[in-house]
Amino acid sequence: MRRLLPTLALLLLIALPLRAQSLEDEVRVADTARVLSTLRGDADRLGRLLSDSLTYGHADGRVQTKEVFLAAVRTNRIKYEAYDYQETKITKVTDDVAIMTGHAQLKASMGKEYVAFALRFLAVWRREAGVWRLFAYQSAKLSDPVIVAAGK
């Protein structure tokens, strides 16, 4: 028994996180998993990160349910190639709801059509049965910057 106690104590220390993650860290981890799953076209893993009640609004105005969005990812109708954050902010609403806002650069293809643009987004994350899931998403394409000569 004397030898067993140090082993149990060591296992307990390994099992406990060194520091508790903040709500913001938890949401960021979930969002990173969502983005990577989307880029890899892993609809099965992505499905576990999306709320069954998902409303997904694209920058072109299309709005999809979870099922429709996953079908598009699964069949490669939409192939996401890059989703690079320029800035993000996570705001706690309640212990189980957080809003993520930011600016990103997106590259995707739909068949033979290729798109690359900057966007602003708003993502609502909700903790469901202890798991952070994307509940709502809306993005808006940013127009290309207009270059104006100095002094005009």
BALOBA-1460 file (C-alpha; in Angstrom, 3 decimals):
// residues 152
<rec num="1" residu="m" x="0.000" y="0.000" z="0.000"/>
<rec num="2" residu="r" x="2.873" y="2.361" z="0.814"/>
<rec num="3" residu="r" x="4.221" y="2.013" z="-2.748"/>
<rec num="4" residu="l" x="0.765" y="2.387" z="-4.245"/>
<rec num="5" residu="l" x="0.077" y="5.815" z="-2.695"/>
<rec num="6" residu="p" x="2.935" y="7.662" z="-4.461"/>
<rec num="7" residu="t" x="1.896" y="6.057" z="-7.752"/>
<rec num="8" residu="l" x="-1.720" y="7.112" z="-7.247"/>
<rec num="9" residu="a" x="-0.637" y="10.630" z="-6.305"/>
<rec num="10" residu="l" x="1.508" y="10.859" z="-9.454"/>
<rec num="11" residu="l" x="-1.354" y="9.628" z="-11.642"/>
<rec num="12" residu="l" x="-3.682" y="12.174" z="-10.056"/>
<rec num="13" residu="l" x="-1.230" y="15.005" z="-10.738"/>
<rec num="14" residu="i" x="-0.858" y="13.931" z="-14.355"/>
<rec num="15" residu="a" x="-4.627" y="13.708" z="-14.788"/>
<rec num="16" residu="l" x="-5.278" y="17.188" z="-13.396"/>
<rec num="17" residu="p" x="-4.544" y="20.152" z="-15.652"/>
<rec num="18" residu="l" x="-1.681" y="22.344" z="-14.518"/>
<rec num="19" residu="r" x="-4.048" y="25.293" z="-14.607"/>
<rec num="20" residu="a" x="-7.716" y="25.502" z="-15.362"/>
<rec num="21" residu="q" x="-8.498" y="26.816" z="-18.812"/>
<rec num="22" residu="s" x="-10.476" y="30.007" z="-19.012"/>
<rec num="23" residu="l" x="-13.736" y="30.112" z="-20.932"/>
<rec num="24" residu="e" x="-11.918" y="32.077" z="-23.645"/>
<rec num="25" residu="d" x="-9.215" y="29.396" z="-23.905"/>
<rec num="26" residu="e" x="-11.847" y="26.646" z="-24.118"/>
<rec num="27" residu="v" x="-13.702" y="28.437" z="-26.925"/>
<rec num="28" residu="r" x="-10.451" y="29.137" z="-28.771"/>
<rec num="29" residu="v" x="-9.534" y="25.428" z="-28.603"/>
<rec num="30" residu="a" x="-12.982" y="24.449" z="-29.923"/>
<rec num="31" residu="d" x="-12.756" y="27.029" z="-32.709"/>
<rec num="32" residu="t" x="-9.282" y="25.874" z="-33.727"/>
<rec num="33" residu="a" x="-10.592" y="22.306" z="-33.959"/>
<rec num="34" residu="r" x="-13.541" y="23.576" z="-36.057"/>
<rec num="35" residu="v" x="-11.312" y="25.464" z="-38.489"/>
<rec num="36" residu="l" x="-8.859" y="22.566" z="-38.859"/>
<rec num="37" residu="s" x="-11.702" y="20.076" z="-39.389"/>
<rec num="38" residu="t" x="-13.206" y="22.362" z="-42.026"/>
<rec num="39" residu="l" x="-9.883" y="22.793" z="-43.850"/>
<rec num="40" residu="r" x="-9.302" y="19.024" z="-43.813"/>
<rec num="41" residu="g" x="-12.832" y="18.328" z="-45.015"/>
<rec num="42" residu="d" x="-13.385" y="16.135" z="-41.936"/>
<rec num="43" residu="a" x="-17.174" y="16.435" z="-41.761"/>
<rec num="44" residu="d" x="-17.487" y="13.751" z="-39.063"/>
<rec num="45" residu="r" x="-15.253" y="15.603" z="-36.608"/>
<rec num="46" residu="l" x="-16.702" y="18.947" z="-37.683"/>
<rec num="47" residu="g" x="-20.206" y="17.666" z="-36.989"/>
<rec num="48" residu="r" x="-19.325" y="17.059" z="-33.343"/>
<rec num="49" residu="l" x="-18.234" y="20.717" z="-33.041"/>
<rec num="50" residu="l" x="-21.464" y="22.154" z="-34.453"/>
<rec num="51" residu="s" x="-24.744" y="22.589" z="-32.612"/>
<rec num="52" residu="d" x="-27.698" y="20.677" z="-34.044"/>
<rec num="53" residu="s" x="-29.395" y="24.107" z="-34.066"/>
<rec num="54" residu="l" x="-26.605" y="25.721" z="-36.133"/>
<rec num="55" residu="t" x="-27.386" y="28.653" z="-38.400"/>
<rec num="56" residu="y" x="-24.389" y="29.280" z="-40.673"/>
<rec num="57" residu="g" x="-24.481" y="32.530" z="-42.666"/>
<rec num="58" residu="h" x="-21.918" y="32.837" z="-45.436"/>
<rec num="59" residu="a" x="-20.405" y="36.091" z="-46.646"/>
<rec num="60" residu="d" x="-22.335" y="35.782" z="-49.921"/>
<rec num="61" residu="g" x="-25.672" y="35.757" z="-48.089"/>
<rec num="62" residu="r" x="-26.383" y="32.010" z="-48.147"/>
<rec num="63" residu="v" x="-27.630" y="30.582" z="-44.850"/>
<rec num="64" residu="q" x="-27.238" y="26.890" z="-44.101"/>
<rec num="65" residu="t" x="-28.323" y="24.455" z="-41.429"/>
<rec num="66" residu="k" x="-25.843" y="22.058" z="-39.871"/>
<rec num="67" residu="e" x="-26.931" y="19.252" z="-42.200"/>
<rec num="68" residu="v" x="-26.598" y="21.339" z="-45.372"/>
<rec num="69" residu="f" x="-23.244" y="22.810" z="-44.330"/>
<rec num="70" residu="l" x="-21.824" y="19.370" z="-43.476"/>
<rec num="71" residu="a" x="-23.093" y="17.930" z="-46.765"/>
<rec num="72" residu="a" x="-21.257" y="20.693" z="-48.649"/>
<rec num="73" residu="v" x="-18.035" y="19.972" z="-46.734"/>
<rec num="74" residu="r" x="-18.454" y="16.203" z="-47.105"/>
<rec num="75" residu="t" x="-18.983" y="16.341" z="-50.888"/>
<rec num="76" residu="n" x="-16.317" y="19.028" z="-51.439"/>
<rec num="77" residu="r" x="-18.876" y="21.370" z="-53.012"/>
<rec num="78" residu="i" x="-17.042" y="23.900" z="-50.871"/>
<rec num="79" residu="k" x="-13.341" y="23.210" z="-50.330"/>
<rec num="80" residu="y" x="-11.848" y="25.540" z="-47.742"/>
<rec num="81" residu="e" x="-8.152" y="26.038" z="-48.381"/>
<rec num="82" residu="a" x="-7.232" y="28.723" z="-45.845"/>
<rec num="83" residu="y" x="-8.891" y="30.520" z="-42.958"/>
<rec num="84" residu="d" x="-6.312" y="32.812" z="-41.454"/>
<rec num="85" residu="y" x="-7.270" y="35.014" z="-38.528"/>
<rec num="86" residu="q" x="-6.019" y="38.587" z="-38.563"/>
<rec num="87" residu="e" x="-7.658" y="39.313" z="-35.199"/>
<rec num="88" residu="t" x="-10.103" y="37.652" z="-32.838"/>
<rec num="89" residu="k" x="-11.905" y="38.582" z="-29.652"/>
<rec num="90" residu="i" x="-13.875" y="36.251" z="-27.391"/>
<rec num="91" residu="t" x="-16.467" y="37.742" z="-25.067"/>
<rec num="92" residu="k" x="-18.182" y="35.780" z="-22.326"/>
<rec num="93" residu="v" x="-21.968" y="36.214" z="-22.339"/>
<rec num="94" residu="t" x="-22.776" y="33.567" z="-19.710"/>
<rec num="95" residu="d" x="-20.897" y="30.544" z="-18.380"/>
<rec num="96" residu="d" x="-22.266" y="28.594" z="-21.356"/>
<rec num="97" residu="v" x="-22.386" y="31.195" z="-24.153"/>
<rec num="98" residu="a" x="-19.564" y="33.175" z="-25.739"/>
<rec num="99" residu="i" x="-19.295" y="35.444" z="-28.753"/>
<rec num="100" residu="m" x="-16.231" y="35.389" z="-30.977"/>
<rec num="101" residu="t" x="-15.673" y="38.258" z="-33.383"/>
<rec num="102" residu="g" x="-12.836" y="39.040" z="-35.700"/>
<rec num="103" residu="h" x="-11.263" y="39.538" z="-39.076"/>
<rec num="104" residu="a" x="-9.959" y="36.715" z="-41.289"/>
<rec num="105" residu="q" x="-8.597" y="35.969" z="-44.747"/>
<rec num="106" residu="l" x="-10.483" y="33.149" z="-46.496"/>
<rec num="107" residu="k" x="-9.573" y="31.045" z="-49.517"/>
<rec num="108" residu="a" x="-11.994" y="28.468" z="-50.887"/>
<rec num="109" residu="s" x="-13.061" y="26.777" z="-54.073"/>
<rec num="110" residu="m" x="-16.494" y="25.734" z="-55.288"/>
<rec num="111" residu="g" x="-16.040" y="23.517" z="-58.303"/>
<rec num="112" residu="k" x="-13.916" y="25.490" z="-60.745"/>
<rec num="113" residu="e" x="-14.611" y="28.793" z="-59.003"/>
<rec num="114" residu="y" x="-11.950" y="30.065" z="-56.612"/>
<rec num="115" residu="v" x="-12.498" y="32.815" z="-54.062"/>
<rec num="116" residu="a" x="-10.114" y="34.679" z="-51.780"/>
<rec num="117" residu="f" x="-11.205" y="37.611" z="-49.667"/>
<rec num="118" residu="a" x="-11.122" y="39.267" z="-46.272"/>
<rec num="119" residu="l" x="-14.115" y="39.014" z="-43.992"/>
<rec num="120" residu="r" x="-15.470" y="40.074" z="-40.618"/>
<rec num="121" residu="f" x="-17.321" y="37.442" z="-38.646"/>
<rec num="122" residu="l" x="-19.450" y="36.895" z="-35.585"/>
<rec num="123" residu="a" x="-19.601" y="33.392" z="-34.103"/>
<rec num="124" residu="v" x="-21.812" y="32.370" z="-31.199"/>
<rec num="125" residu="w" x="-20.499" y="29.438" z="-29.194"/>
<rec num="126" residu="r" x="-22.719" y="27.548" z="-26.767"/>
<rec num="127" residu="r" x="-21.694" y="24.874" z="-24.276"/>
<rec num="128" residu="e" x="-24.014" y="21.915" z="-24.867"/>
<rec num="129" residu="a" x="-23.745" y="18.868" z="-22.580"/>
<rec num="130" residu="g" x="-20.328" y="20.111" z="-21.473"/>
<rec num="131" residu="v" x="-18.968" y="20.588" z="-25.026"/>
<rec num="132" residu="w" x="-18.455" y="23.925" z="-26.795"/>
<rec num="133" residu="r" x="-20.331" y="23.890" z="-30.104"/>
<rec num="134" residu="l" x="-20.750" y="26.539" z="-32.767"/>
<rec num="135" residu="f" x="-24.376" y="27.699" z="-32.484"/>
<rec num="136" residu="a" x="-24.482" y="30.555" z="-35.014"/>
<rec num="137" residu="y" x="-22.067" y="32.091" z="-37.495"/>
<rec num="138" residu="q" x="-22.300" y="35.098" z="-39.784"/>
<rec num="139" residu="s" x="-19.614" y="36.657" z="-41.935"/>
<rec num="140" residu="a" x="-19.472" y="39.651" z="-44.220"/>
<rec num="141" residu="k" x="-17.024" y="40.095" z="-47.060"/>
<rec num="142" residu="l" x="-14.878" y="43.192" z="-46.740"/>
<rec num="143" residu="s" x="-14.519" y="45.234" z="-49.894"/>
<rec num="144" residu="d" x="-11.109" y="45.581" z="-51.425"/>
<rec num="145" residu="p" x="-9.352" y="48.677" z="-50.125"/>
<rec num="146" residu="v" x="-9.571" y="51.742" z="-52.321"/>
<rec num="147" residu="i" x="-6.210" y="53.402" z="-52.868"/>
<rec num="148" residu="v" x="-6.409" y="57.176" z="-53.095"/>
<rec num="149" residu="a" x="-3.429" y="59.354" z="-53.933"/>
<rec num="150" residu="a" x="-2.213" y="61.514" z="-51.053"/>
<rec num="151" residu="g" x="-3.704" y="65.007" z="-50.963"/>
<rec num="152" residu="k" x="-6.835" y="64.147" z="-52.937"/>
